[in-house]
Amino acid sequence: MPASGRTKVLTPTTSSDGHGGEQSPLHSFFLITMLNDKAISKLAENDIFFPYEGEKRRTLDNGTKAISYGLSQSGYDIRLSPEQFLLVRESIAPFSELNPKAFNERIPVKTPLIKGNDGSNFFWLPPHCCGLGTSLEKFSMPNNIMGIAQGKSTYARCGVILNVTPIEPGWNGFLTMNIVNTTDYHVRIYANEGIAQVMLFDVGEVGQAYEGAYQGQSAKVHLAAV
């Protein structure tokens, strides 16, 4: 895999009909390259993630053990911001609905940041509940790069699922993330520590960069919008 992350284009080829003749050409297609640590480091020179950690970190600045964050071999582990965490739960009336085209802003409930005895900070995520948080890092996606985010293994082993949609070429802002507790227990969701790994792909220069409703998101949680 080249460190440059450039997209390669394969030219059309023809296939045989088994009798010495040729059938119609096969369609041309792209090999989309997943970026490694060297290529991500080059992108970081233009602040694709800010702030940026050029190596994997496993402790906080105060020396407390942390869920890892920063540059990995084939991705970048972003952190959860301590600024805001909203619980999405039935809070105003029985059978309240969630309408993605007209989201009721009264439903999400802000939960406080708790300071742990070990120097860490966390939010409680109740059983069978989902929360909305934001990345500590601001994204500035180039017009040829898209991102896919996956949850951290440490949280997965605790029954916590991360739901983040694709990060489009040209998008910029702070990433709103949905975090789901599938267990019967309260789970600590740590701020300022790793929450997701973002894998980056060179898809070639797009014809139209992202200009949707979530462009330029601030450091607070942004609810569903159309």
N, CA and C of each residue as an Amber inpcrd file, in Angstrom:
protein
   678
   0.8440000  -1.1890000   0.0000000   0.0000000   0.0000000   0.0000000
   0.8780000   1.2380000   0.0000000   0.7330000   2.1410000  -0.9770000
   1.5980000   3.3030000  -1.0320000   1.2880000   4.2820000   0.0690000
   2.3280000   4.8880000   0.6380000   2.1230000   5.8510000   1.7090000
   1.4320000   7.1020000   1.2070000   1.5700000   7.4020000  -0.0940000
   0.9880000   8.6260000  -0.6330000  -0.5200000   8.5790000  -0.6240000
  -1.1130000   7.3930000  -0.6650000  -2.5590000   7.2640000  -0.6350000
  -3.2440000   7.6590000  -1.9270000  -2.5470000   7.6770000  -3.0370000
  -3.1720000   8.0730000  -4.2890000  -4.0970000   6.9860000  -4.8180000
  -5.2090000   7.4150000  -5.4200000  -6.1520000   6.4890000  -6.0180000
  -5.6290000   6.0070000  -7.3640000  -5.6560000   4.7110000  -7.5900000
  -5.2390000   4.1560000  -8.8740000  -6.4660000   3.8330000  -9.7140000
  -6.3950000   4.1150000 -10.9930000  -7.4920000   3.8260000 -11.9140000
  -7.0650000   2.6980000 -12.8260000  -7.8910000   1.6570000 -12.9010000
  -7.6110000   0.5530000 -13.8080000  -8.3150000   0.8070000 -15.1300000
  -7.6240000   0.5870000 -16.2420000  -8.2130000   0.7910000 -17.5660000
  -9.1060000  -0.3890000 -17.9240000 -10.0740000  -0.1840000 -18.8330000
 -10.9760000  -1.2690000 -19.2050000 -10.2280000  -2.4460000 -19.8240000
 -10.7140000  -3.6430000 -19.5560000 -10.1680000  -4.8460000 -20.1700000
 -11.2980000  -5.5930000 -20.8550000 -10.9430000  -6.5730000 -21.6910000
 -11.9600000  -7.3730000 -22.3550000 -11.9060000  -8.7930000 -21.8390000
 -13.0280000  -9.4870000 -21.9450000 -13.0910000 -10.8760000 -21.5130000
 -13.3800000 -11.7750000 -22.7060000 -12.9710000 -13.0270000 -22.6190000
 -13.1560000 -13.9760000 -23.7110000 -14.5060000 -14.6640000 -23.5910000
 -15.1050000 -15.0030000 -24.7430000 -16.3650000 -15.7420000 -24.7240000
 -16.1410000 -17.2490000 -24.6870000 -14.8680000 -17.7140000 -24.6250000
 -14.5540000 -19.1360000 -24.5570000 -14.4000000 -19.7890000 -25.9090000
 -14.6410000 -19.0350000 -27.0070000 -14.5380000 -19.5910000 -28.3560000
 -13.5820000 -18.7710000 -29.2120000 -12.6820000 -18.0960000 -28.5600000
 -11.6980000 -17.3280000 -29.3000000 -12.1140000 -15.9040000 -29.5940000
 -13.3830000 -15.5850000 -29.3140000 -13.8560000 -14.2290000 -29.5520000
 -13.7810000 -13.3800000 -28.3000000 -14.1310000 -12.1210000 -28.4660000
 -14.1150000 -11.2070000 -27.3380000 -15.5280000 -10.7440000 -27.0180000
 -15.8250000 -10.6580000 -25.7290000 -17.0880000 -10.0780000 -25.2960000
 -16.8760000  -8.5890000 -25.0430000 -17.9160000  -7.9240000 -24.5620000
 -17.8230000  -6.4800000 -24.3180000 -16.8240000  -6.1780000 -23.2130000
 -16.2070000  -4.9910000 -23.2670000 -15.2080000  -4.6360000 -22.2440000
 -15.8010000  -4.6370000 -20.8460000 -15.0040000  -5.0520000 -19.8870000
 -15.3970000  -4.9230000 -18.4940000 -15.3470000  -3.4580000 -18.0980000
 -16.1780000  -3.0750000 -17.1420000 -16.1990000  -1.6830000 -16.7120000
 -14.8900000  -1.3240000 -16.0180000 -14.4210000  -0.0900000 -16.2270000
 -13.2730000   0.4040000 -15.4660000 -13.7240000   0.6660000 -14.0360000
 -12.7820000   0.6220000 -13.1150000 -13.1440000   0.8540000 -11.7260000
 -11.9500000   1.4150000 -10.9790000 -12.2260000   1.9180000  -9.7780000
 -11.2050000   2.5470000  -8.9530000 -10.7680000   1.6040000  -7.8500000
  -9.4760000   1.6340000  -7.5530000  -8.9800000   1.0420000  -6.3240000
  -8.8350000   2.1730000  -5.3260000  -9.6870000   2.2050000  -4.3260000
  -9.6460000   3.2680000  -3.3310000  -8.6250000   2.8880000  -2.2710000
  -7.6830000   3.7670000  -2.0150000  -6.5700000   3.4640000  -1.1310000
  -6.8590000   3.9140000   0.2940000  -6.6730000   2.9960000   1.2300000
  -6.7500000   3.3470000   2.6470000  -5.3980000   3.9070000   3.0830000
  -5.4180000   5.0330000   3.7870000  -4.1810000   5.7150000   4.1400000
  -3.5260000   5.1040000   5.3790000  -2.1980000   5.0140000   5.3390000
  -1.4490000   4.5380000   6.4980000  -0.9290000   5.7230000   7.3060000
  -0.1440000   5.4210000   8.3430000   0.3060000   6.4690000   9.2590000
   1.1530000   7.5350000   8.5540000   1.9770000   7.1440000   7.5890000
   2.8080000   8.1140000   6.8900000   1.9540000   9.1050000   6.1000000
   0.9440000   8.5800000   5.4090000   0.0780000   9.4560000   4.6150000
  -0.7600000  10.3650000   5.5160000  -1.2410000   9.8360000   6.6460000
  -2.0320000  10.6510000   7.5740000  -1.1830000  11.7680000   8.1580000
   0.0810000  11.4710000   8.4610000   0.9840000  12.4980000   8.9930000
   1.1440000  13.6480000   8.0050000   1.1930000  13.3380000   6.7070000
   1.3030000  14.3870000   5.7000000   0.0420000  15.2530000   5.6760000
  -1.1260000  14.6160000   5.7820000  -2.3760000  15.3710000   5.8110000
  -2.4590000  16.2540000   7.0460000  -1.8760000  15.7850000   8.1360000
  -1.9280000  16.5460000   9.3920000  -1.1930000  17.8740000   9.2760000
  -0.2960000  17.9990000   8.3180000   0.4010000  19.2640000   8.1180000
  -0.5750000  20.3700000   7.7060000  -1.7420000  19.9620000   7.1730000
  -2.7880000  20.9080000   6.7970000  -3.9880000  20.8380000   7.7420000
  -3.7280000  20.3150000   8.9570000  -4.7310000  20.3090000  10.0370000
  -6.0020000  19.5440000   9.6800000  -5.8610000  18.3340000   9.1080000
  -7.0530000  17.5130000   8.9110000  -7.6900000  17.1850000  10.2550000
  -6.8820000  17.0330000  11.3010000  -7.3540000  16.9150000  12.6830000
  -6.6440000  17.9950000  13.5130000  -7.4080000  18.7090000  14.3320000
  -6.7790000  19.6840000  15.2220000  -7.5260000  19.7130000  16.5520000
  -6.8410000  19.5130000  17.6690000  -5.4010000  19.2500000  17.7840000
  -5.0270000  17.8590000  17.2780000  -3.7450000  17.6810000  17.0110000
  -3.2490000  16.4380000  16.4180000  -2.1510000  15.8450000  17.2870000
  -2.2360000  14.5360000  17.5040000  -1.2000000  13.7970000  18.2310000
  -0.5030000  12.8720000  17.2400000   0.7830000  13.0790000  17.0040000
   1.5090000  12.3350000  15.9870000   1.9760000  10.9650000  16.4080000
   1.5060000  10.4870000  17.5520000   1.8230000   9.1350000  18.0140000
   0.6800000   8.6420000  18.8930000   0.6410000   7.3490000  19.1460000
  -0.3950000   6.7860000  20.0060000  -0.1050000   7.1660000  21.4520000
  -1.1030000   7.7880000  22.0970000  -0.9770000   8.1930000  23.4940000
  -1.8270000   7.2750000  24.3630000  -1.2740000   6.8640000  25.5000000
  -1.9920000   5.9720000  26.4140000  -2.0880000   6.5260000  27.8280000
  -1.6970000   7.7790000  27.9820000  -1.8400000   8.4760000  29.2560000
  -2.3040000   9.9040000  28.9990000  -2.9640000  10.4820000  30.0090000
  -3.3110000  11.8940000  29.9480000  -2.0990000  12.7300000  30.3420000
  -2.2210000  14.0280000  30.2110000  -1.1050000  14.9050000  30.5550000
  -0.7440000  14.8200000  32.0360000  -1.7200000  14.4290000  32.8710000
  -1.4500000  14.3090000  34.3090000  -0.9020000  12.9350000  34.6990000
  -0.6550000  12.0860000  33.6990000  -0.0910000  10.7680000  33.9600000
  -1.1080000   9.6660000  34.1530000  -2.3950000   9.9930000  34.1740000
  -3.4460000   8.9890000  34.3410000  -3.5420000   8.0970000  33.1050000
  -3.7240000   6.7920000  33.3080000  -3.9330000   5.8910000  32.1780000
  -5.1650000   6.3160000  31.3960000  -5.0650000   6.2150000  30.0710000
  -6.1500000   6.6680000  29.2120000  -6.4660000   5.6260000  28.1520000
  -7.7060000   5.6490000  27.6770000  -8.0580000   4.8910000  26.4780000
  -7.3290000   5.5610000  25.3180000  -6.5710000   4.7890000  24.5580000
  -5.5900000   5.3440000  23.6270000  -6.2090000   6.2800000  22.5840000
  -5.4000000   7.2460000  22.1670000  -5.8080000   8.2120000  21.1570000
  -4.5770000   8.6620000  20.3840000  -4.8050000   9.2760000  19.2330000
  -3.7060000   9.7350000  18.4010000  -3.4870000   8.8440000  17.1930000
  -2.3520000   9.0180000  16.5400000  -2.0410000   8.3220000  15.2910000
  -1.7790000   6.8400000  15.5330000  -2.4190000   6.0010000  14.7090000
  -2.1580000   4.5570000  14.7360000  -1.6220000   4.1310000  13.3750000
  -1.4150000   2.8370000  13.1790000  -0.7980000   2.3600000  11.9410000
  -1.6470000   2.6610000  10.7070000  -2.9600000   2.6170000  10.8480000
  -3.8240000   2.7930000   9.6780000  -5.0640000   3.6200000  10.0090000
  -4.9090000   4.5760000  10.8860000  -6.0270000   5.4380000  11.2300000
  -5.6300000   6.4550000  12.2760000  -6.6270000   7.2110000  12.7270000
  -6.3850000   8.1980000  13.7700000  -7.4830000   8.0640000  14.8110000
  -7.0940000   7.9140000  16.0810000  -8.0490000   7.7340000  17.1760000
  -8.4020000   9.0860000  17.7770000  -9.6490000   9.5000000  17.5760000
 -10.0990000  10.7890000  18.0820000 -10.6170000  10.6540000  19.5090000
 -10.7340000  11.7900000  20.1960000 -11.1590000  11.8250000  21.5920000
 -12.5670000  12.3990000  21.7260000 -13.1900000  12.1100000  22.8450000
 -14.4940000  12.6800000  23.1680000 -14.2970000  14.0030000  23.8870000
 -15.0040000  15.0320000  23.4440000 -14.9130000  16.3430000  24.0780000
 -15.5850000  16.3250000  25.4500000 -15.0420000  17.0630000  26.4150000
 -15.6820000  17.1600000  27.7340000 -16.7810000  18.2130000  27.7790000
 -17.0120000  18.9220000  26.6740000 -17.8880000  20.0880000  26.7060000
 -19.3680000  19.7470000  26.8430000 -19.8180000  18.6850000  26.1870000
 -21.2620000  18.4190000  26.1800000 -21.5340000  16.9500000  25.8740000
 -22.4600000  16.3610000  26.6390000 -22.9030000  14.9860000  26.3830000
 -24.3890000  14.9330000  26.6890000 -25.1900000  14.5670000  25.6860000
 -26.6440000  14.5470000  25.8180000 -27.1570000  13.1250000  25.7960000
 -28.0670000  12.8100000  26.7250000 -28.7270000  11.5170000  26.7410000
 -30.0350000  11.6180000  25.9740000 -30.2540000  10.6900000  25.0510000
 -31.4890000  10.6560000  24.2750000 -32.3670000   9.5750000  24.8930000
 -33.3740000  10.0190000  25.6160000 -34.2340000   9.0660000  26.3190000
 -35.6270000   9.6590000  26.4290000 -36.5960000   8.8190000  26.7780000
 -37.9830000   9.2510000  26.9010000 -38.1100000  10.1220000  28.1470000
 -38.0860000  11.4380000  27.9510000 -37.9620000  12.3290000  29.0990000
 -39.1170000  13.3140000  29.2600000 -39.9290000  13.5150000  28.2290000
 -40.9570000  14.5450000  28.3570000 -42.3670000  13.9730000  28.4310000
 -42.5990000  12.8240000  27.8230000 -43.9360000  12.2160000  27.8590000
 -43.8380000  10.8080000  27.3060000 -44.6960000   9.9090000  27.7880000
 -44.6920000   8.5520000  27.2290000 -44.9560000   8.5900000  25.7270000
 -44.2600000   7.7210000  25.0380000 -44.4550000   7.5330000  23.6030000
 -44.0700000   8.7640000  22.7750000 -43.2110000   9.5960000  23.3380000
 -42.6740000  10.6860000  22.5230000 -41.9150000  10.0820000  21.3450000
 -41.9780000  10.7490000  20.2140000 -41.3050000  10.2140000  19.0320000
 -40.0600000  11.0190000  18.6980000 -39.1490000  10.3530000  17.9900000
 -37.9850000  11.0240000  17.4300000 -38.2180000  11.1640000  15.9330000
 -38.2900000  12.3920000  15.4780000 -38.5030000  12.6660000  14.0670000
 -37.2230000  13.2860000  13.5040000 -36.4910000  12.5600000  12.6690000
 -35.2240000  13.0920000  12.1560000 -35.3980000  14.3480000  11.3020000
 -36.6140000  14.6010000  10.8040000 -36.8500000  15.7860000   9.9980000
 -37.3370000  16.9690000  10.8340000 -37.7050000  16.7000000  12.0870000
 -38.1550000  17.7640000  12.9910000 -37.8300000  17.3080000  14.4160000
 -36.5480000  17.3120000  14.7410000 -36.0830000  16.7540000  16.0160000
 -36.5510000  17.6280000  17.1790000 -37.1650000  16.9890000  18.1680000
 -37.6520000  17.6950000  19.3510000 -36.4780000  17.9710000  20.2880000
 -36.0820000  19.2180000  20.4020000 -34.9150000  19.5750000  21.1970000
 -35.1320000  19.4030000  22.6940000 -36.3710000  19.1410000  23.1140000
 -36.6530000  18.9240000  24.5370000 -36.3120000  17.5040000  24.9810000
 -36.1160000  16.5880000  24.0320000 -35.8930000  15.1900000  24.4030000
 -34.4870000  14.9420000  24.9530000 -33.4140000  15.3970000  24.3010000
 -32.0700000  15.1260000  24.8470000 -31.8690000  15.8250000  26.1970000
 -31.2380000  15.1340000  27.1150000 -30.9860000  15.6520000  28.4570000
 -29.4780000  15.7680000  28.6690000 -29.0290000  16.9350000  29.0820000
 -27.6100000  17.1390000  29.3320000 -27.2040000  16.4130000  30.6030000
 -26.0800000  15.7020000  30.5490000 -25.5720000  14.9820000  31.7150000
 -24.2410000  15.5950000  32.1400000 -23.9790000  15.6680000  33.4400000
 -22.7780000  16.3830000  33.9010000 -21.5040000  15.5800000  33.6990000
 -20.4170000  16.2960000  33.5680000 -19.0920000  15.6980000  33.5390000
 -18.6650000  15.4130000  34.9730000 -18.2070000  14.1950000  35.2230000
 -17.8230000  13.7690000  36.5700000 -16.3080000  13.6220000  36.6430000
 -15.7260000  14.1400000  37.6970000 -14.2830000  14.0300000  37.8970000
 -13.9940000  12.7710000  38.7070000 -13.1970000  11.8810000  38.1460000
 -12.8410000  10.6460000  38.8160000 -11.7050000  10.8410000  39.8100000
 -11.5920000   9.9190000  40.7460000 -10.5290000  10.0050000  41.7510000
  -9.1400000   9.8160000  41.1560000  -9.0630000   9.2170000  39.9740000
  -7.7590000   8.9420000  39.3510000  -7.2860000  10.0640000  38.4370000
  -8.0350000  11.1610000  38.3760000  -7.6480000  12.2740000  37.5240000
  -8.3080000  12.2790000  36.1600000  -9.1560000  11.2890000  35.8990000
  -9.8850000  11.2400000  34.6290000 -11.2460000  11.9210000  34.7910000
 -11.9140000  12.1630000  33.6610000 -13.2480000  12.7590000  33.6430000
 -14.1610000  11.8950000  32.7750000 -15.4100000  11.7290000  33.1980000
 -16.2940000  10.8480000  32.4390000 -17.7450000  11.2880000  32.5560000
 -18.5610000  10.7500000  31.6280000 -20.0110000  10.8890000  31.6600000
 -20.6100000   9.5140000  31.9490000 -21.7120000   9.4770000  32.6860000
 -22.4400000   8.2190000  32.8600000 -23.3670000   8.0050000  31.6680000
 -23.3510000   6.7870000  31.1080000 -24.3000000   6.3880000  30.0750000
 -25.1580000   5.2720000  30.6530000 -26.4450000   5.5430000  30.9440000
 -27.3120000   4.5520000  31.5980000 -27.5560000   3.3230000  30.7240000
 -28.0840000   2.2480000  31.3360000 -28.3820000   1.0310000  30.5770000
 -29.3640000   1.2930000  29.4360000 -29.1290000   0.6500000  28.3250000
 -30.0320000   0.6810000  27.1620000 -30.4000000   2.1130000  26.7740000
 -29.4080000   2.9380000  26.7600000 -29.5970000   4.3560000  26.4500000
 -28.5340000   4.7710000  25.4460000 -28.8270000   5.8010000  24.6840000
 -27.7990000   6.3380000  23.7870000 -27.5020000   7.7850000  24.1500000
 -26.2780000   8.1780000  23.8740000 -25.8530000   9.5430000  24.1550000
 -25.2460000  10.1730000  22.9200000 -25.2790000  11.4960000  22.8760000
 -24.6840000  12.2500000  21.7820000 -23.5460000  13.1050000  22.3350000
 -22.3690000  12.9320000  21.7590000 -21.2100000  13.7160000  22.1510000
 -20.4980000  14.2150000  20.9170000 -19.4660000  15.0100000  21.1230000
 -18.7040000  15.5510000  20.0040000 -17.2260000  15.2070000  20.1460000
 -16.5470000  15.2510000  19.0310000 -15.1000000  15.0220000  19.0440000
 -14.3920000  16.2190000  19.6430000 -13.2890000  15.9510000  20.3180000
 -12.4340000  17.0350000  20.7990000 -11.7240000  17.6950000  19.6190000
 -11.4510000  16.8910000  18.5870000 -10.7360000  17.3780000  17.4100000
 -11.6790000  18.0230000  16.3940000 -11.1960000  19.0600000  15.7500000
 -11.8970000  19.6300000  14.6060000 -11.3610000  18.9940000  13.3320000
 -12.2520000  18.6370000  12.4230000 -11.9000000  18.0210000  11.1490000
 -11.8720000  19.0790000  10.0440000 -10.9310000  18.9220000   9.1250000
 -10.9120000  19.7100000   7.8820000 -10.5770000  18.7310000   6.7590000
 -11.6140000  18.1520000   6.1600000 -11.4170000  17.0900000   5.1930000
 -11.0730000  17.6550000   3.8140000  -9.9670000  17.1870000   3.2110000
  -9.6710000  17.5790000   1.8250000 -10.7500000  17.0570000   0.8740000
 -10.7850000  17.6000000  -0.3290000 -11.8290000  17.2360000  -1.2840000
 -11.6320000  15.8600000  -1.9240000 -10.5450000  15.1700000  -1.5770000
 -10.3350000  13.8190000  -2.1150000 -10.2720000  12.7600000  -1.0180000
 -10.5770000  13.1350000   0.2230000 -10.4510000  12.2080000   1.3480000
 -11.7940000  12.0300000   2.0490000 -12.1840000  10.7740000   2.2930000
 -13.3570000  10.5030000   3.1210000 -12.9240000   9.6820000   4.3250000
 -13.7340000   9.7130000   5.3760000 -13.4010000   8.9940000   6.5930000
 -14.5230000   8.0640000   7.0360000 -14.1400000   6.9470000   7.6260000
 -15.0670000   5.9950000   8.2400000 -14.6250000   5.8150000   9.6830000
 -15.5340000   5.9780000  10.6210000 -15.2020000   5.8630000  12.0470000
 -15.7680000   4.5720000  12.6230000 -14.9670000   3.9170000  13.4450000
 -15.3760000   2.7110000  14.1510000 -15.0880000   2.8940000  15.6420000
 -15.8720000   2.2020000  16.4750000 -15.6800000   2.3070000  17.9070000
 -14.3820000   1.6690000  18.3730000 -13.9390000   2.0750000  19.5480000
 -12.7260000   1.5210000  20.1410000 -13.0020000   0.1380000  20.7110000
 -12.0170000  -0.7430000  20.6010000 -12.1500000  -2.1150000  21.1030000
 -12.4330000  -2.1420000  22.6000000 -11.8390000  -1.2210000  23.3450000
 -12.0410000  -1.1810000  24.7970000 -13.5140000  -0.9960000  25.1380000
 -14.1990000  -0.1120000  24.4210000 -15.6220000   0.0950000  24.6660000
 -16.4630000  -1.0620000  24.1290000 -16.0640000  -1.6060000  22.9900000
 -16.8150000  -2.7260000  22.4150000 -16.8960000  -3.8920000  23.3930000
 -15.8320000  -4.1170000  24.1580000 -15.8080000  -5.2090000  25.1220000
 -16.6850000  -4.9310000  26.3310000 -17.1770000  -3.6890000  26.4250000
 -18.1030000  -3.3150000  27.4930000 -19.5290000  -3.1720000  26.9680000
 -19.7620000  -3.6120000  25.7390000 -21.1110000  -3.5400000  25.1760000
 -21.5090000  -2.1700000  24.6810000 -20.5380000  -1.3120000  24.4140000
 -20.8110000   0.0450000  23.9370000 -20.5670000   0.1140000  22.4310000
 -21.5480000   0.6160000  21.7080000 -21.4880000   0.7130000  20.2560000
 -21.4250000   2.1730000  19.8450000 -20.5370000   2.4880000  18.9100000
 -20.4290000   3.8420000  18.3680000 -21.0750000   3.8840000  16.9910000
 -21.9130000   4.8950000  16.7630000 -22.5780000   5.0460000  15.4790000
 -22.2030000   6.4070000  14.8900000 -21.3930000   6.3720000  13.8400000
 -20.9850000   7.5900000  13.1400000 -21.1110000   7.3290000  11.6470000
 -21.7340000   8.2440000  10.9390000 -21.8930000   8.0780000   9.4990000
 -20.6250000   8.5310000   8.7710000 -20.4910000   8.1870000   7.4800000
 -19.2710000   8.5500000   6.7330000 -18.9690000  10.0420000   6.7920000
 -17.6980000  10.3490000   6.8380000 -17.2190000  11.7360000   6.8940000
 -16.8310000  12.1230000   5.4690000 -17.6080000  13.0030000   4.8820000
 -17.5160000  13.2550000   3.4470000 -16.3330000  14.1660000   3.0770000
 -15.8300000  14.0090000   1.8290000 -14.8080000  14.9290000   1.3350000
 -15.3040000  16.3780000   1.3870000 -14.4550000  17.2500000   1.8900000
 -14.8020000  18.6680000   1.9540000 -15.5160000  19.0960000   3.2210000
 -15.9050000  18.1230000   4.0700000 -16.6040000  18.4940000   5.3120000
 -15.6150000  19.0540000   6.3240000 -16.0870000  20.0030000   7.1200000
 -15.2670000  20.4860000   8.2250000 -16.1390000  20.7670000   9.4380000
 -15.5460000  20.6290000  10.6090000 -16.2680000  20.8730000  11.8470000
 -15.9210000  19.8370000  12.8950000 -16.6540000  19.8760000  13.9990000
 -16.4960000  18.9080000  15.0790000 -17.5330000  17.7980000  14.8850000
 -17.1060000  16.5690000  15.0490000 -17.9370000  15.4080000  14.7100000
 -18.9090000  15.0750000  15.8400000 -20.2190000  15.0650000  15.5250000
 -21.2210000  14.5850000  16.4810000 -21.3170000  13.0720000  16.3770000
 -21.2690000  12.3910000  17.5340000 -21.2510000  10.9270000  17.5680000
 -22.3870000  10.3970000  18.4450000 -22.9580000   9.2780000  18.0290000
 -23.9800000   8.5790000  18.7940000 -23.3450000   7.3740000  19.4760000
 -23.4980000   7.2840000  20.7910000 -22.8690000   6.2260000  21.5870000
 -23.9670000   5.4610000  22.3060000 -24.0110000   4.1410000  22.1280000
 -25.1160000   3.3190000  22.6220000 -24.6080000   2.3210000  23.6580000
 -25.2920000   2.2730000  24.7950000 -25.0150000   1.2870000  25.8380000
 -26.0170000   0.1470000  25.6910000 -25.5510000  -1.0170000  25.2830000
 -26.4430000  -2.1590000  25.0630000 -26.6180000  -3.0250000  26.3060000
 -25.9760000  -2.6790000  27.4150000 -25.9450000  -3.5470000  28.5870000
 -26.9620000  -3.1300000  29.6510000 -27.0170000  -3.9090000  30.7300000
 -27.8800000  -3.6020000  31.8720000 -27.1730000  -2.7490000  32.9220000
 -25.9820000  -2.2590000  32.6020000 -25.1710000  -1.5310000  33.5700000
 -24.9370000  -0.0960000  33.1170000 -24.6970000   0.7850000  34.0740000
 -24.1880000   2.1070000  33.7460000 -22.7340000   1.9690000  33.2750000
 -22.3800000   2.7100000  32.2380000 -21.0240000   2.6530000  31.6870000
 -20.4050000   4.0470000  31.7370000 -19.1360000   4.0930000  32.1210000
 -18.4030000   5.3490000  32.0870000 -17.9080000   5.6100000  30.6580000
 -18.2140000   6.8050000  30.1560000 -17.7310000   7.2310000  28.8450000
 -16.7390000   8.3740000  29.1040000 -15.4690000   8.1100000  28.8570000
 -14.4110000   9.0240000  29.2810000 -14.1990000  10.1720000  28.2970000
 -14.1360000  11.3830000  28.8510000 -13.8150000  12.5680000  28.0620000
 -12.3000000  12.7300000  27.9580000 -11.8680000  13.4060000  26.9130000
 -10.4460000  13.6620000  26.6520000  -9.6570000  12.3900000  26.3540000
 -10.3540000  11.2850000  26.1050000  -9.7040000  10.0070000  25.8070000
 -10.2850000   9.4240000  24.5310000  -9.6370000   8.3740000  24.0070000
 -10.0470000   7.7980000  22.7420000 -11.4860000   7.3130000  22.7440000
 -12.2290000   7.6420000  21.6910000 -13.6180000   7.2030000  21.5580000
 -13.8600000   6.4710000  20.2380000 -13.0650000   6.7940000  19.1940000
 -13.2830000   6.1670000  17.8840000 -12.0050000   6.2200000  17.0620000
 -11.8490000   5.2300000  16.1840000 -10.7760000   5.2520000  15.2050000
 -11.3360000   5.6840000  13.8660000 -10.7250000   6.7010000  13.2720000
 -11.1360000   7.1790000  11.9570000 -10.1660000   6.6380000  10.9180000
 -10.6940000   5.8900000   9.9610000  -9.9070000   5.3890000   8.8390000
 -10.1360000   6.3040000   7.6450000  -9.0700000   6.6530000   6.9490000
  -9.1330000   7.6160000   5.8600000  -8.8790000   6.9390000   4.5210000
  -9.6070000   7.3820000   3.5010000  -9.5180000   6.7940000   2.1720000
  -9.3880000   7.8950000   1.1270000  -8.4540000   7.7010000   0.1840000
  -8.3280000   8.6030000  -0.9480000  -9.2900000   8.1320000  -2.0380000
 -10.3220000   8.9380000  -2.3100000 -11.3380000   8.5580000  -3.2930000
 -11.1770000   9.3380000  -4.5980000 -10.0890000  10.1120000  -4.7040000
  -9.9260000  10.9690000  -5.8640000 -10.6840000  12.2740000  -5.6770000
 -10.3120000  13.2790000  -6.4170000 -10.9610000  14.5840000  -6.2990000
 -12.4320000  14.4730000  -6.6720000 -13.3320000  14.8760000  -5.7510000
 -14.7660000  14.7640000  -6.0110000 -15.2540000  15.9310000  -6.8440000
 -16.3550000  15.7250000  -7.5570000 -16.9080000  16.7940000  -8.3720000
 -17.5470000  17.8880000  -7.5520000 -18.1010000  17.5200000  -6.3780000
 -18.7540000  18.4900000  -5.5110000 -18.4330000  18.1660000  -4.0640000
 -17.7390000  19.0460000  -3.3760000 -17.4230000  18.8330000  -1.9680000
 -18.6910000  18.9600000  -1.1250000 -18.6460000  18.4140000   0.0850000
 -19.8130000  18.4100000   0.9650000 -20.2830000  19.8330000   1.2750000
 -21.6110000  20.0440000   1.1450000 -22.2170000  21.3360000   1.4640000
 -23.5320000  21.1510000   2.2050000 -23.6610000  20.0600000   2.9750000
 -24.9240000  19.7330000   3.6130000 -25.1970000  20.4870000   4.9040000
 -26.2460000  20.0190000   5.6000000 -26.7350000  20.7040000   6.7980000
 -25.7470000  20.6780000   7.9540000 -24.7760000  19.7470000   7.9190000
 -23.8590000  19.6030000   9.0440000 -22.4840000  20.2240000   8.7720000
 -22.4000000  21.0010000   7.6960000 -21.1270000  21.6540000   7.3990000
 -20.8100000  22.7040000   8.4660000 -19.5500000  22.7330000   8.9160000
 -19.1100000  23.7460000   9.8580000 -19.6490000  23.5780000  11.2600000
 -19.9170000  22.3230000  11.6730000 -20.4540000  22.0950000  13.0180000
 -19.5180000  22.6450000  14.0850000 -20.1060000  23.2800000  15.0930000
 -19.3260000  23.8140000  16.2070000 -19.0220000  22.6960000  17.1940000
 -18.4120000  23.0520000  18.3120000 -17.9700000  22.0520000  19.2970000
 -19.1070000  21.5600000  20.1720000 -20.3280000  21.9520000  19.9060000
 -21.4720000  21.4260000  20.6610000 -22.1770000  20.3570000  19.8330000
 -23.0350000  19.5640000  20.4980000 -23.7880000  18.5130000  19.8100000
 -24.7790000  19.1630000  18.8340000 -24.7960000  18.6520000  17.6090000
 -25.7740000  19.0970000  16.6170000 -26.8010000  17.9750000  16.4180000
 -28.0670000  18.3160000  16.6000000 -29.1370000  17.3420000  16.4630000
 -29.4800000  17.1330000  14.9850000 -30.3260000  16.1260000  14.7190000
 -30.7020000  15.7870000  13.3530000 -31.3290000  16.9940000  12.6550000
 -30.9510000  17.1730000  11.3940000 -31.4620000  18.3030000  10.6190000
 -31.5320000  17.9030000   9.1540000 -32.4080000  18.5700000   8.4290000
 -32.5250000  18.3740000   6.9740000 -32.4990000  19.7270000   6.3020000
